[in-house]
């Protein structure tokens, strides 16, 4: 499990932001500092709320970037709010369990319904890209994707050129290594799945 310091706006891990990103022109070092400003104190203790966390970051450093990074970490479920409202950083095992199942569309449909012939390539692409995005290692992403192929019934539906789920997932390792986004592939796969399962 790894944490990549993604831009909180466009999720890039380089200095090349999307043209419409509110943080275009923001240097990587500033983004990484905002992450470490938040993660360092959270790795040591929980906080009553965002204001308490903000108080632990040097006042001359808190900015809109810090607010956006905190929002991104919460959205990505790295930081959670407990029932009593306290903020805490999830340990790696708990985070892995939490993010192994996508809870937002269009990935949720793909994950829950499984893929169908005609959508397999985009579905597997999207699942692997999602696992890369949430920070699973290749080995973890591979294991989760193979498990999904079986549990969702996708592999049993057929329509694959590969002989085994392992061979299929290994053929998509480039998706993981290149850090491709999942959204377009997932949207296209969900449209095919929705049509076939109606």
One Martini backbone bead per residue (centre of mass of N, CA, C, O) as a GRO file, in nm:
protein
  198
    1UNK     BB    1   0.095   0.037   0.025
    2UNK     BB    2   0.048   0.362  -0.118
    3UNK     BB    3   0.134   0.712  -0.119
    4UNK     BB    4   0.029   0.958  -0.335
    5UNK     BB    5   0.087   1.299  -0.414
    6UNK     BB    6  -0.185   1.425  -0.517
    7UNK     BB    7  -0.359   1.633  -0.666
    8UNK     BB    8  -0.658   1.764  -0.542
    9UNK     BB    9  -0.778   1.824  -0.829
   10UNK     BB   10  -0.637   1.618  -1.078
   11UNK     BB   11  -0.425   1.383  -0.961
   12UNK     BB   12  -0.150   1.444  -1.012
   13UNK     BB   13   0.221   1.344  -1.000
   14UNK     BB   14   0.295   1.615  -1.131
   15UNK     BB   15   0.346   1.934  -1.294
   16UNK     BB   16   0.102   1.828  -1.481
   17UNK     BB   17  -0.181   1.983  -1.519
   18UNK     BB   18  -0.478   2.044  -1.568
   19UNK     BB   19  -0.603   2.320  -1.719
   20UNK     BB   20  -0.856   2.342  -1.493
   21UNK     BB   21  -0.682   2.348  -1.254
   22UNK     BB   22  -0.648   2.523  -0.954
   23UNK     BB   23  -0.323   2.408  -0.933
   24UNK     BB   24  -0.200   2.533  -1.158
   25UNK     BB   25   0.150   2.590  -1.093
   26UNK     BB   26   0.189   2.399  -0.867
   27UNK     BB   27   0.422   2.273  -0.689
   28UNK     BB   28   0.505   1.969  -0.566
   29UNK     BB   29   0.626   2.062  -0.294
   30UNK     BB   30   0.360   2.192  -0.190
   31UNK     BB   31   0.188   1.940  -0.196
   32UNK     BB   32   0.364   1.761  -0.015
   33UNK     BB   33   0.358   1.949   0.231
   34UNK     BB   34   0.055   1.939   0.282
   35UNK     BB   35   0.046   1.641   0.342
   36UNK     BB   36   0.257   1.634   0.576
   37UNK     BB   37   0.113   1.841   0.759
   38UNK     BB   38  -0.125   1.628   0.805
   39UNK     BB   39   0.004   1.336   0.845
   40UNK     BB   40   0.191   1.366   1.084
   41UNK     BB   41  -0.019   1.419   1.314
   42UNK     BB   42  -0.216   1.178   1.233
   43UNK     BB   43  -0.003   0.948   1.299
   44UNK     BB   44  -0.016   1.018   1.624
   45UNK     BB   45  -0.330   1.122   1.613
   46UNK     BB   46  -0.628   1.241   1.699
   47UNK     BB   47  -0.909   1.459   1.611
   48UNK     BB   48  -1.183   1.640   1.685
   49UNK     BB   49  -1.111   1.831   1.431
   50UNK     BB   50  -1.016   2.046   1.191
   51UNK     BB   51  -0.924   2.275   1.384
   52UNK     BB   52  -0.721   2.105   1.547
   53UNK     BB   53  -0.542   2.039   1.307
   54UNK     BB   54  -0.483   2.330   1.218
   55UNK     BB   55  -0.328   2.402   1.487
   56UNK     BB   56  -0.075   2.198   1.407
   57UNK     BB   57  -0.032   2.388   1.183
   58UNK     BB   58   0.138   2.621   1.071
   59UNK     BB   59  -0.007   2.926   1.021
   60UNK     BB   60   0.179   3.005   0.766
   61UNK     BB   61   0.074   2.731   0.591
   62UNK     BB   62  -0.215   2.749   0.578
   63UNK     BB   63  -0.435   2.663   0.305
   64UNK     BB   64  -0.619   2.583   0.036
   65UNK     BB   65  -0.446   2.333  -0.011
   66UNK     BB   66  -0.500   2.198   0.261
   67UNK     BB   67  -0.804   2.177   0.229
   68UNK     BB   68  -0.793   2.004  -0.032
   69UNK     BB   69  -0.630   1.769   0.085
   70UNK     BB   70  -0.827   1.693   0.306
   71UNK     BB   71  -1.063   1.637   0.115
   72UNK     BB   72  -0.917   1.413  -0.045
   73UNK     BB   73  -0.852   1.221   0.196
   74UNK     BB   74  -1.152   1.181   0.264
   75UNK     BB   75  -1.255   1.087  -0.013
   76UNK     BB   76  -1.027   0.845  -0.013
   77UNK     BB   77  -1.024   0.729   0.294
   78UNK     BB   78  -0.768   0.804   0.475
   79UNK     BB   79  -0.964   0.995   0.616
   80UNK     BB   80  -1.168   0.977   0.909
   81UNK     BB   81  -1.487   0.990   1.064
   82UNK     BB   82  -1.601   0.925   1.344
   83UNK     BB   83  -1.881   0.903   1.535
   84UNK     BB   84  -1.748   1.150   1.718
   85UNK     BB   85  -1.579   1.331   1.481
   86UNK     BB   86  -1.307   1.215   1.458
   87UNK     BB   87  -0.991   1.234   1.326
   88UNK     BB   88  -0.836   0.977   1.113
   89UNK     BB   89  -0.586   0.762   1.025
   90UNK     BB   90  -0.562   0.499   0.832
   91UNK     BB   91  -0.460   0.204   0.831
   92UNK     BB   92  -0.362   0.007   0.579
   93UNK     BB   93  -0.559  -0.235   0.625
   94UNK     BB   94  -0.820  -0.070   0.655
   95UNK     BB   95  -0.800   0.077   0.387
   96UNK     BB   96  -0.800  -0.168   0.200
   97UNK     BB   97  -1.080  -0.271   0.284
   98UNK     BB   98  -1.238  -0.009   0.210
   99UNK     BB   99  -1.123   0.020  -0.113
  100UNK     BB  100  -1.191  -0.263  -0.256
  101UNK     BB  101  -1.483  -0.115  -0.281
  102UNK     BB  102  -1.661   0.056  -0.482
  103UNK     BB  103  -1.899   0.355  -0.408
  104UNK     BB  104  -1.905   0.464  -0.711
  105UNK     BB  105  -1.983   0.603  -1.001
  106UNK     BB  106  -1.938   0.344  -1.233
  107UNK     BB  107  -1.788   0.125  -1.052
  108UNK     BB  108  -2.013  -0.010  -0.887
  109UNK     BB  109  -2.147  -0.163  -1.116
  110UNK     BB  110  -1.906  -0.328  -1.205
  111UNK     BB  111  -1.848  -0.462  -0.932
  112UNK     BB  112  -2.142  -0.582  -0.873
  113UNK     BB  113  -2.223  -0.701  -1.173
  114UNK     BB  114  -2.014  -0.706  -1.362
  115UNK     BB  115  -1.921  -0.821  -1.657
  116UNK     BB  116  -1.959  -0.814  -2.016
  117UNK     BB  117  -1.970  -0.878  -2.316
  118UNK     BB  118  -1.814  -0.575  -2.449
  119UNK     BB  119  -1.681  -0.476  -2.143
  120UNK     BB  120  -1.419  -0.607  -2.040
  121UNK     BB  121  -1.185  -0.417  -2.104
  122UNK     BB  122  -1.296  -0.167  -1.950
  123UNK     BB  123  -1.345  -0.302  -1.676
  124UNK     BB  124  -1.058  -0.396  -1.609
  125UNK     BB  125  -0.925  -0.129  -1.646
  126UNK     BB  126  -1.089   0.025  -1.424
  127UNK     BB  127  -1.015  -0.151  -1.182
  128UNK     BB  128  -0.709  -0.117  -1.196
  129UNK     BB  129  -0.705   0.196  -1.192
  130UNK     BB  130  -0.838   0.221  -0.919
  131UNK     BB  131  -0.624   0.067  -0.750
  132UNK     BB  132  -0.399   0.263  -0.820
  133UNK     BB  133  -0.532   0.525  -0.710
  134UNK     BB  134  -0.563   0.407  -0.400
  135UNK     BB  135  -0.262   0.246  -0.355
  136UNK     BB  136  -0.216  -0.019  -0.461
  137UNK     BB  137  -0.039  -0.259  -0.529
  138UNK     BB  138   0.007  -0.472  -0.774
  139UNK     BB  139  -0.049  -0.727  -0.610
  140UNK     BB  140  -0.317  -0.623  -0.490
  141UNK     BB  141  -0.462  -0.555  -0.756
  142UNK     BB  142  -0.447  -0.835  -0.876
  143UNK     BB  143  -0.596  -0.988  -0.653
  144UNK     BB  144  -0.860  -0.819  -0.660
  145UNK     BB  145  -0.929  -0.867  -0.962
  146UNK     BB  146  -0.946  -1.173  -0.956
  147UNK     BB  147  -1.164  -1.186  -0.742
  148UNK     BB  148  -1.374  -1.024  -0.903
  149UNK     BB  149  -1.401  -1.212  -1.147
  150UNK     BB  150  -1.529  -1.434  -0.969
  151UNK     BB  151  -1.746  -1.298  -0.774
  152UNK     BB  152  -1.910  -1.150  -1.024
  153UNK     BB  153  -1.903  -1.361  -1.286
  154UNK     BB  154  -1.726  -1.271  -1.524
  155UNK     BB  155  -1.563  -1.524  -1.604
  156UNK     BB  156  -1.820  -1.711  -1.654
  157UNK     BB  157  -1.927  -1.544  -1.910
  158UNK     BB  158  -1.703  -1.486  -2.086
  159UNK     BB  159  -1.507  -1.351  -2.365
  160UNK     BB  160  -1.208  -1.450  -2.353
  161UNK     BB  161  -0.878  -1.496  -2.469
  162UNK     BB  162  -0.789  -1.587  -2.216
  163UNK     BB  163  -0.735  -1.867  -1.993
  164UNK     BB  164  -0.698  -1.671  -1.742
  165UNK     BB  165  -0.722  -1.435  -1.505
  166UNK     BB  166  -0.419  -1.391  -1.471
  167UNK     BB  167  -0.358  -1.333  -1.768
  168UNK     BB  168  -0.541  -1.092  -1.797
  169UNK     BB  169  -0.421  -0.908  -1.577
  170UNK     BB  170  -0.126  -0.913  -1.682
  171UNK     BB  171  -0.209  -0.768  -1.959
  172UNK     BB  172  -0.281  -0.491  -1.764
  173UNK     BB  173  -0.026  -0.366  -1.624
  174UNK     BB  174   0.005  -0.096  -1.783
  175UNK     BB  175  -0.224   0.053  -1.644
  176UNK     BB  176  -0.079   0.070  -1.375
  177UNK     BB  177   0.206   0.186  -1.461
  178UNK     BB  178   0.072   0.451  -1.614
  179UNK     BB  179  -0.182   0.573  -1.463
  180UNK     BB  180  -0.455   0.539  -1.561
  181UNK     BB  181  -0.760   0.626  -1.592
  182UNK     BB  182  -1.111   0.521  -1.522
  183UNK     BB  183  -1.362   0.685  -1.623
  184UNK     BB  184  -1.407   0.622  -1.926
  185UNK     BB  185  -1.409   0.315  -1.910
  186UNK     BB  186  -1.638   0.295  -1.700
  187UNK     BB  187  -1.861   0.439  -1.859
  188UNK     BB  188  -1.862   0.245  -2.101
  189UNK     BB  189  -1.912  -0.018  -1.944
  190UNK     BB  190  -2.178   0.057  -1.800
  191UNK     BB  191  -2.349   0.091  -2.056
  192UNK     BB  192  -2.331  -0.207  -2.139
  193UNK     BB  193  -2.430  -0.338  -1.881
  194UNK     BB  194  -2.706  -0.201  -1.863
  195UNK     BB  195  -2.814  -0.315  -2.132
  196UNK     BB  196  -2.770  -0.629  -2.066
  197UNK     BB  197  -2.930  -0.617  -1.764
  198UNK     BB  198  -3.239  -0.532  -1.852
   0.00000   0.00000   0.00000
